[in-house]
Amino acid sequence: MKVRRVRLYDALALLTAVIVVALDQWTKAWVVANLVENAPPVPLVGNYLALYYIRNNGAAFSLFANSIVLIVFIVLAIGVISYLYLRMFNTANLGYKLIFGLIIGGAVGNLIDRARHSGYVVDFIFFRIPQIGFNFAIFNLADAAISVGVFLLFVVLLFGNLRKPGTQRSEPTPATPSASKSGALHSSREHDAKT
């Protein structure tokens, strides 16, 4: 029964990754077909959230653009994520597996983009707070999925909710009614014998 549940959780993690990849690729295709690169932003929510199409040669949020550091960073990240997922492969921790579904889906979405566009990804989500002059890096849904997944993973690790495979918290077993009754009978007999 446990093996079936573990495989179900793996399937849900895979489904999460597939949904992230599908939404990411669909939104990027829509942006390329309908927006002009580096054109003025198209407002979505006032001046705070807008669509702004750019080509990003760097990692998430335009980090390490055109750098060997980017390749090293991607390889290390994939290695760490793969190792952590394999450690949890035969355990029934749904939250952990869904987090990896988000991260893996985001990574695959951006890798597909790099393969299709000769090394760059399509970014288009532009968040800013003009009143204080804050402009966040332009990103896409894959970046968002990776960021949310890494944040949730950090929170889970920080609060120690990831247990080693096969370990579970042991809870004290309550005394059975028959044992407590026989104990009570035994002590009452001793009391009667003394008096």
LUMPA-963631 format. One record per residue (C-alpha): residue number from 1; residue in three letters; chain; x, y, z. Coordinates in nm, 4 decimals, padded with zeros to 6 digits. Example, Ala and Ser with C-alpha at 12.3 -4.5 7.8 and 13.67 -1.06 7.14 Angstrom:
2
<r k="1" r="Ala" c="A" u="01.2300" v="-00.4500" w="00.7800"/>
<r k="2" r="Ser" c="A" u="01.3670" v="-00.1060" w="00.7140"/>
END
This chain:
195
<r k="1" r="Met" c="A" u="00.0000" v="00.0000" w="00.0000"/>
<r k="2" r="Lys" c="A" u="00.2837" v="00.2396" w="00.0875"/>
<r k="3" r="Val" c="A" u="00.4607" v="00.1692" w="-00.2437"/>
<r k="4" r="Arg" c="A" u="00.1431" v="00.2567" w="-00.4336"/>
<r k="5" r="Arg" c="A" u="00.1125" v="00.5859" w="-00.2423"/>
<r k="6" r="Val" c="A" u="00.4794" v="00.6711" w="-00.3086"/>
<r k="7" r="Arg" c="A" u="00.4339" v="00.6089" w="-00.6822"/>
<r k="8" r="Leu" c="A" u="00.1170" v="00.8227" w="-00.6789"/>
<r k="9" r="Tyr" c="A" u="00.3142" v="01.1087" w="-00.5206"/>
<r k="10" r="Asp" c="A" u="00.5858" v="01.0672" w="-00.7848"/>
<r k="11" r="Ala" c="A" u="00.3163" v="01.0863" w="-01.0532"/>
<r k="12" r="Leu" c="A" u="00.1779" v="01.4067" w="-00.8958"/>
<r k="13" r="Ala" c="A" u="00.5292" v="01.5559" w="-00.8902"/>
<r k="14" r="Leu" c="A" u="00.5662" v="01.4692" w="-01.2585"/>
<r k="15" r="Leu" c="A" u="00.2246" v="01.6191" w="-01.3343"/>
<r k="16" r="Thr" c="A" u="00.3267" v="01.9396" w="-01.1531"/>
<r k="17" r="Ala" c="A" u="00.6438" v="01.9601" w="-01.3635"/>
<r k="18" r="Val" c="A" u="00.4491" v="01.8978" w="-01.6865"/>
<r k="19" r="Ile" c="A" u="00.1931" v="02.1693" w="-01.6012"/>
<r k="20" r="Val" c="A" u="00.4720" v="02.4185" w="-01.5245"/>
<r k="21" r="Val" c="A" u="00.6488" v="02.3384" w="-01.8548"/>
<r k="22" r="Ala" c="A" u="00.3238" v="02.3594" w="-02.0546"/>
<r k="23" r="Leu" c="A" u="00.2175" v="02.6944" w="-01.9040"/>
<r k="24" r="Asp" c="A" u="00.5692" v="02.8340" w="-01.9376"/>
<r k="25" r="Gln" c="A" u="00.6030" v="02.7372" w="-02.3034"/>
<r k="26" r="Trp" c="A" u="00.2519" v="02.8553" w="-02.3897"/>
<r k="27" r="Thr" c="A" u="00.3017" v="03.1988" w="-02.2297"/>
<r k="28" r="Lys" c="A" u="00.6419" v="03.2431" w="-02.3951"/>
<r k="29" r="Ala" c="A" u="00.4990" v="03.1496" w="-02.7363"/>
<r k="30" r="Trp" c="A" u="00.2144" v="03.3979" w="-02.6836"/>
<r k="31" r="Val" c="A" u="00.4580" v="03.6755" w="-02.5890"/>
<r k="32" r="Val" c="A" u="00.6803" v="03.6135" w="-02.8945"/>
<r k="33" r="Ala" c="A" u="00.3754" v="03.6105" w="-03.1256"/>
<r k="34" r="Asn" c="A" u="00.2013" v="03.9161" w="-02.9804"/>
<r k="35" r="Leu" c="A" u="00.4603" v="04.1530" w="-02.8318"/>
<r k="36" r="Val" c="A" u="00.7529" v="04.3425" w="-02.9813"/>
<r k="37" r="Glu" c="A" u="01.0890" v="04.2951" w="-02.8117"/>
<r k="38" r="Asn" c="A" u="01.1951" v="04.5942" w="-02.5972"/>
<r k="39" r="Ala" c="A" u="00.8724" v="04.7821" w="-02.6792"/>
<r k="40" r="Pro" c="A" u="00.7165" v="04.9924" w="-02.4017"/>
<r k="41" r="Pro" c="A" u="00.5673" v="04.7756" w="-02.1216"/>
<r k="42" r="Val" c="A" u="00.2022" v="04.6727" w="-02.1505"/>
<r k="43" r="Pro" c="A" u="00.0368" v="04.7414" w="-01.8120"/>
<r k="44" r="Leu" c="A" u="-00.1530" v="04.4561" w="-01.6450"/>
<r k="45" r="Val" c="A" u="-00.2057" v="04.5896" w="-01.2923"/>
<r k="46" r="Gly" c="A" u="-00.1653" v="04.9672" w="-01.2993"/>
<r k="47" r="Asn" c="A" u="00.1997" v="05.0693" w="-01.3094"/>
<r k="48" r="Tyr" c="A" u="00.3013" v="04.7758" w="-01.0888"/>
<r k="49" r="Leu" c="A" u="00.2791" v="04.4676" w="-01.3100"/>
<r k="50" r="Ala" c="A" u="00.3377" v="04.4779" w="-01.6843"/>
<r k="51" r="Leu" c="A" u="00.4336" v="04.2649" w="-01.9846"/>
<r k="52" r="Tyr" c="A" u="00.7743" v="04.3572" w="-02.1223"/>
<r k="53" r="Tyr" c="A" u="00.9339" v="04.1189" w="-02.3751"/>
<r k="54" r="Ile" c="A" u="01.3123" v="04.0778" w="-02.3603"/>
<r k="55" r="Arg" c="A" u="01.5621" v="03.8080" w="-02.4559"/>
<r k="56" r="Asn" c="A" u="01.7645" v="03.6915" w="-02.1559"/>
<r k="57" r="Asn" c="A" u="02.1075" v="03.5328" w="-02.2102"/>
<r k="58" r="Gly" c="A" u="02.1638" v="03.4883" w="-01.8362"/>
<r k="59" r="Ala" c="A" u="02.0142" v="03.2679" w="-01.5672"/>
<r k="60" r="Ala" c="A" u="01.7010" v="03.3495" w="-01.3704"/>
<r k="61" r="Phe" c="A" u="01.6437" v="03.7249" w="-01.3447"/>
<r k="62" r="Ser" c="A" u="01.9267" v="03.7926" w="-01.5986"/>
<r k="63" r="Leu" c="A" u="02.2045" v="03.6779" w="-01.3634"/>
<r k="64" r="Phe" c="A" u="02.5403" v="03.5705" w="-01.5133"/>
<r k="65" r="Ala" c="A" u="02.4531" v="03.6774" w="-01.8691"/>
<r k="66" r="Asn" c="A" u="02.6983" v="03.5373" w="-02.1282"/>
<r k="67" r="Ser" c="A" u="02.9181" v="03.3863" w="-01.8579"/>
<r k="68" r="Ile" c="A" u="03.0827" v="03.0491" w="-01.7907"/>
<r k="69" r="Val" c="A" u="02.9562" v="03.0904" w="-01.4341"/>
<r k="70" r="Leu" c="A" u="02.6054" v="03.0335" w="-01.5729"/>
<r k="71" r="Ile" c="A" u="02.6977" v="02.6894" w="-01.7067"/>
<r k="72" r="Val" c="A" u="02.8636" v="02.5906" w="-01.3762"/>
<r k="73" r="Phe" c="A" u="02.5645" v="02.7224" w="-01.1802"/>
<r k="74" r="Ile" c="A" u="02.3132" v="02.5256" w="-01.3913"/>
<r k="75" r="Val" c="A" u="02.5145" v="02.2016" w="-01.3672"/>
<r k="76" r="Leu" c="A" u="02.5533" v="02.2343" w="-00.9886"/>
<r k="77" r="Ala" c="A" u="02.1861" v="02.3190" w="-00.9415"/>
<r k="78" r="Ile" c="A" u="02.0709" v="02.0196" w="-01.1477"/>
<r k="79" r="Gly" c="A" u="02.3092" v="01.7922" w="-00.9541"/>
<r k="80" r="Val" c="A" u="02.1860" v="01.9102" w="-00.6132"/>
<r k="81" r="Ile" c="A" u="01.8180" v="01.8881" w="-00.7080"/>
<r k="82" r="Ser" c="A" u="01.8640" v="01.5399" w="-00.8566"/>
<r k="83" r="Tyr" c="A" u="02.0477" v="01.4191" w="-00.5460"/>
<r k="84" r="Leu" c="A" u="01.7816" v="01.5536" w="-00.3095"/>
<r k="85" r="Tyr" c="A" u="01.4979" v="01.4064" w="-00.5139"/>
<r k="86" r="Leu" c="A" u="01.6647" v="01.0650" w="-00.5336"/>
<r k="87" r="Arg" c="A" u="01.7088" v="01.0686" w="-00.1547"/>
<r k="88" r="Met" c="A" u="01.3332" v="01.1097" w="-00.1183"/>
<r k="89" r="Phe" c="A" u="01.2358" v="00.8839" w="-00.4109"/>
<r k="90" r="Asn" c="A" u="01.1005" v="00.5943" w="-00.2029"/>
<r k="91" r="Thr" c="A" u="00.9373" v="00.8015" w="00.0692"/>
<r k="92" r="Ala" c="A" u="00.5811" v="00.9244" w="00.0886"/>
<r k="93" r="Asn" c="A" u="00.6358" v="01.2974" w="00.1395"/>
<r k="94" r="Leu" c="A" u="00.3934" v="01.4674" w="-00.1001"/>
<r k="95" r="Gly" c="A" u="00.4882" v="01.8256" w="-00.0160"/>
<r k="96" r="Tyr" c="A" u="00.8547" v="01.7604" w="-00.0796"/>
<r k="97" r="Lys" c="A" u="00.7831" v="01.5967" w="-00.4136"/>
<r k="98" r="Leu" c="A" u="00.5518" v="01.8774" w="-00.5318"/>
<r k="99" r="Ile" c="A" u="00.8247" v="02.1292" w="-00.4476"/>
<r k="100" r="Phe" c="A" u="01.0646" v="01.9357" w="-00.6703"/>
<r k="101" r="Gly" c="A" u="00.7969" v="01.9220" w="-00.9401"/>
<r k="102" r="Leu" c="A" u="00.7928" v="02.3040" w="-00.9420"/>
<r k="103" r="Ile" c="A" u="01.1718" v="02.3336" w="-00.9538"/>
<r k="104" r="Ile" c="A" u="01.2222" v="02.0642" w="-01.2177"/>
<r k="105" r="Gly" c="A" u="00.9358" v="02.2003" w="-01.4317"/>
<r k="106" r="Gly" c="A" u="01.0855" v="02.5493" w="-01.4220"/>
<r k="107" r="Ala" c="A" u="01.4349" v="02.4230" w="-01.5061"/>
<r k="108" r="Val" c="A" u="01.3063" v="02.2134" w="-01.7979"/>
<r k="109" r="Gly" c="A" u="01.0971" v="02.5053" w="-01.9277"/>
<r k="110" r="Asn" c="A" u="01.4008" v="02.7334" w="-01.9429"/>
<r k="111" r="Leu" c="A" u="01.6229" v="02.4602" w="-02.0889"/>
<r k="112" r="Ile" c="A" u="01.3690" v="02.4038" w="-02.3684"/>
<r k="113" r="Asp" c="A" u="01.3723" v="02.7777" w="-02.4324"/>
<r k="114" r="Arg" c="A" u="01.7534" v="02.7894" w="-02.4501"/>
<r k="115" r="Ala" c="A" u="01.7563" v="02.4974" w="-02.6933"/>
<r k="116" r="Arg" c="A" u="01.4902" v="02.6566" w="-02.9170"/>
<r k="117" r="His" c="A" u="01.6378" v="03.0078" w="-02.9145"/>
<r k="118" r="Ser" c="A" u="02.0135" v="02.9442" w="-02.9373"/>
<r k="119" r="Gly" c="A" u="02.0929" v="03.0148" w="-02.5743"/>
<r k="120" r="Tyr" c="A" u="01.8469" v="03.2786" w="-02.4587"/>
<r k="121" r="Val" c="A" u="01.5121" v="03.2592" w="-02.2781"/>
<r k="122" r="Val" c="A" u="01.2055" v="03.4759" w="-02.3249"/>
<r k="123" r="Asp" c="A" u="01.1325" v="03.6938" w="-02.0207"/>
<r k="124" r="Phe" c="A" u="00.8235" v="03.9098" w="-01.9999"/>
<r k="125" r="Ile" c="A" u="00.6906" v="03.9611" w="-01.6438"/>
<r k="126" r="Phe" c="A" u="00.7896" v="04.3058" w="-01.5188"/>
<r k="127" r="Phe" c="A" u="00.7162" v="04.4005" w="-01.1574"/>
<r k="128" r="Arg" c="A" u="00.7904" v="04.7488" w="-01.0263"/>
<r k="129" r="Ile" c="A" u="00.6919" v="05.0013" w="-00.7610"/>
<r k="130" r="Pro" c="A" u="00.7337" v="05.3398" w="-00.9335"/>
<r k="131" r="Gln" c="A" u="00.6629" v="05.5419" w="-00.6171"/>
<r k="132" r="Ile" c="A" u="00.9943" v="05.4298" w="-00.4641"/>
<r k="133" r="Gly" c="A" u="01.1809" v="05.3690" w="-00.7912"/>
<r k="134" r="Phe" c="A" u="01.1904" v="04.9896" w="-00.7464"/>
<r k="135" r="Asn" c="A" u="01.2188" v="04.7780" w="-01.0638"/>
<r k="136" r="Phe" c="A" u="01.2385" v="04.4020" w="-01.0118"/>
<r k="137" r="Ala" c="A" u="01.4244" v="04.1879" w="-01.2661"/>
<r k="138" r="Ile" c="A" u="01.2144" v="04.0809" w="-01.5648"/>
<r k="139" r="Phe" c="A" u="01.1325" v="03.7098" w="-01.5463"/>
<r k="140" r="Asn" c="A" u="00.9053" v="03.4331" w="-01.6804"/>
<r k="141" r="Leu" c="A" u="00.6834" v="03.1593" w="-01.5345"/>
<r k="142" r="Ala" c="A" u="00.9706" v="02.9089" w="-01.5246"/>
<r k="143" r="Asp" c="A" u="01.1777" v="03.1509" w="-01.3146"/>
<r k="144" r="Ala" c="A" u="00.8786" v="03.2030" w="-01.0855"/>
<r k="145" r="Ala" c="A" u="00.8263" v="02.8257" w="-01.0421"/>
<r k="146" r="Ile" c="A" u="01.1952" v="02.7736" w="-00.9599"/>
<r k="147" r="Ser" c="A" u="01.1981" v="03.0647" w="-00.7145"/>
<r k="148" r="Val" c="A" u="00.8805" v="02.9541" w="-00.5353"/>
<r k="149" r="Gly" c="A" u="01.0057" v="02.5944" w="-00.5234"/>
<r k="150" r="Val" c="A" u="01.3484" v="02.6934" w="-00.3840"/>
<r k="151" r="Phe" c="A" u="01.1840" v="02.9209" w="-00.1250"/>
<r k="152" r="Leu" c="A" u="00.9479" v="02.6431" w="-00.0117"/>
<r k="153" r="Leu" c="A" u="01.2362" v="02.3948" w="-00.0022"/>
<r k="154" r="Phe" c="A" u="01.4370" v="02.6355" w="00.2134"/>
<r k="155" r="Val" c="A" u="01.1419" v="02.6797" w="00.4514"/>
<r k="156" r="Val" c="A" u="01.0897" v="02.3029" w="00.4779"/>
<r k="157" r="Leu" c="A" u="01.4610" v="02.2424" w="00.5413"/>
<r k="158" r="Leu" c="A" u="01.4789" v="02.5305" w="00.7878"/>
<r k="159" r="Phe" c="A" u="01.1954" v="02.3976" w="00.9989"/>
<r k="160" r="Gly" c="A" u="01.3202" v="02.0389" w="00.9804"/>
<r k="161" r="Asn" c="A" u="01.0148" v="01.8800" w="00.8213"/>
<r k="162" r="Leu" c="A" u="01.2289" v="01.6603" w="00.5978"/>
<r k="163" r="Arg" c="A" u="01.2964" v="01.3329" w="00.7729"/>
<r k="164" r="Lys" c="A" u="01.5427" v="01.0699" w="00.6601"/>
<r k="165" r="Pro" c="A" u="01.3806" v="00.7888" w="00.4617"/>
<r k="166" r="Gly" c="A" u="01.2296" v="00.5231" w="00.6852"/>
<r k="167" r="Thr" c="A" u="01.2328" v="00.7271" w="01.0047"/>
<r k="168" r="Gln" c="A" u="00.9172" v="00.8324" w="01.1735"/>
<r k="169" r="Arg" c="A" u="00.8405" v="00.9974" w="01.5003"/>
<r k="170" r="Ser" c="A" u="00.7458" v="00.7441" w="01.7630"/>
<r k="171" r="Glu" c="A" u="00.4492" v="00.8297" w="01.9759"/>
<r k="172" r="Pro" c="A" u="00.3828" v="00.6801" w="02.3186"/>
<r k="173" r="Thr" c="A" u="00.1265" v="00.4052" w="02.3063"/>
<r k="174" r="Pro" c="A" u="-00.1669" v="00.4532" w="02.5391"/>
<r k="175" r="Ala" c="A" u="-00.2306" v="00.1886" w="02.7997"/>
<r k="176" r="Thr" c="A" u="-00.4930" v="-00.0609" w="02.6922"/>
<r k="177" r="Pro" c="A" u="-00.8141" v="-00.0642" w="02.8943"/>
<r k="178" r="Ser" c="A" u="-00.7662" v="-00.4295" w="02.9958"/>
<r k="179" r="Ala" c="A" u="-00.4139" v="-00.3619" w="03.1231"/>
<r k="180" r="Ser" c="A" u="-00.5250" v="-00.0652" w="03.3300"/>
<r k="181" r="Lys" c="A" u="-00.8195" v="-00.2606" w="03.4728"/>
<r k="182" r="Ser" c="A" u="-00.6004" v="-00.5576" w="03.5709"/>
<r k="183" r="Gly" c="A" u="-00.3498" v="-00.3174" w="03.7267"/>
<r k="184" r="Ala" c="A" u="-00.6295" v="-00.1552" w="03.9244"/>
<r k="185" r="Leu" c="A" u="-00.7610" v="-00.4969" w="04.0369"/>
<r k="186" r="His" c="A" u="-00.4124" v="-00.6058" w="04.1409"/>
<r k="187" r="Ser" c="A" u="-00.3521" v="-00.2941" w="04.3510"/>
<r k="188" r="Ser" c="A" u="-00.6960" v="-00.3172" w="04.5138"/>
<r k="189" r="Arg" c="A" u="-00.6263" v="-00.6797" w="04.6151"/>
<r k="190" r="Glu" c="A" u="-00.2947" v="-00.5773" w="04.7668"/>
<r k="191" r="His" c="A" u="-00.4712" v="-00.2993" w="04.9577"/>
<r k="192" r="Asp" c="A" u="-00.7370" v="-00.5453" w="05.0883"/>
<r k="193" r="Ala" c="A" u="-00.4670" v="-00.7919" w="05.1977"/>
<r k="194" r="Lys" c="A" u="-00.2844" v="-00.5236" w="05.3963"/>
<r k="195" r="Thr" c="A" u="-00.6000" v="-00.4127" w="05.5820"/>
END
